[in-house]
Amino acid sequence: GAAAAAGLGGLEFYYGIPGTIGGALTMNAGANGGETKDVLVEARAVTREGETLILSNAAMNFSYRKSDVGRPVVFTSAVFEGVP
């Protein structure tokens, strides 16, 4: 994918996991020893009321195969940290 083409590693665990980034953030998607919580820097989301949120990794309240941002949101983007 795009990360490999840019020479970045650490995101390989996503290979073969179907779905969207929003789904990966919501369920802390992972496989082969890696999870979304291990690579997320921050996510951006919009609440039902239209408020834009910038959520740090800690604010995502990740646990095994779930996250909890405290209210329903739609994720609009995410920043991940790979390794060269």
NUMI-963782 format. One record per residue: x, y, z of N, C-alpha, C in turn. Coordinates in steps of 0.2 Angstrom, whole numbers, plus 2048, in hexadecimal, padded with zeros to 3 digits. Layout:
REM residues N
XYZXYZXYZ ...
//
This chain:
REM residues 84
8047FA800800800800804806800 80180C80280481280280A813807 80981080C80E81081181580C80F 81480680C81A80380981D806804 81980A80081C80D7FA8208137FD 81E81680382281C80682781980A 82881380A82E81080E82D810816 82680F81882480F81F822808820 8248068268227FF82981E80182F 81C7FB8338197FB8398117FB838 80F7FB8328087FB8308067F582D 80A7F082C8097EA8288037E682B 8027E68327FD7E28357F67E4832 7F57EA82F7EF7EB82B7EE7E7825 7F37E58227F27E181C7ED7DB81C 7E87DB8187E37D68187DD7D781D 7DE7DC8217D87DE8257D37E2821 7CD7DF8207C87E381C7C57E9820 7C37EE81D7BF7F38207C27FA81E 7C07FF8227C28068227C6808827 7C980E8277CD81082C7C9812832 7C38158317BE8168367BC81083A 7BB80A8367BA80483A7C080283E 7C680383B7CC80183F7CD805845 7CB80B8457CC80F84B7C680D850 7C080C84E7BB80A8527BC804856 7BF7FF8527C07F88557C77F6857 7CC7FB8577D37FA8587D57F4854 7D47F484D7D67EF8497DD7ED84A 7DE7E68497E57E484A7E67DD848 7EC7DA8477ED7D38457F57D3845 7F77CC8467FE7CB8468027CF84B 8007D08518037D48568037DB856 7FF7DE8517FF7E68507F87E8851 7F77EE8547F07F08547F07F8853 7EA7FA8517E980184F7EC806855 7EB80485B7ED8088617F5809861 7F980485E80080485D803809859 7FF80C85480181084E7FD81784E 7F88178517F481D8507F7823854 7F88298507FA82F8547F4833856 7EF8348517E98388527E483684D 7DE83784F7D883784A7D483D84B 7D183E8457CC8448457C5841844 7C08448477B98418477B4847847 7AE8458467A884A8467A384784A 7A084B84F79B84885379484984F 78F84685278884784F78684E84F 78985285478785985478B85E850 79085B84C79485E84779B86184A 79C85F8507A28618547A885D851 7AD86084F7B385D84D7B885B853 7BA8558537BF8538587C5851856 7CB8538597D18508587D384C85E 7D484585D7D48408627DB83D862 7DF83E8687E583B8687E4833869 7EA8308697EA82886A7E6827871 7E982B8767E682987D7DE82B87D 7DC8308797D583287A7D182C876 7D48288727D082386F7CE81D874 7D181D87A7CF81887F7CF81187C 7D580F8797D58088757D580387B 7D27FD8797D37F787C7D27F2877 7D27EB8797D27E68747CC7E6870 7CE7E88697C97E88647C37ED865 7C57F28687C07F88697C37FE86B 7C080486A7C280A86C7BB80D86F 7BC8138737B78168767B881E877 7B68228727B78298727B282C876 7AD8298797A882C87E7A282E87A 7A182E87479B83087079C82E869 79682D86679682B85F79A83085A 79E82E8567A28328517A282F84B 7A48338467A683183F7AD83383E 7B182E83D7B883083C7B9832835 7BD8388357BF83B82E7C683A82C 7CA8398307D183882E7D5835834 7DB8338337E08308387E7831836 7EB83283B7F283283A7F582C83D 7F982983A7FD82383C80482483C 80882184180F82184181281B83F 81681B839819815836821816838 82481183782C81183882F810831 83581483083881482A83C80D829 
//
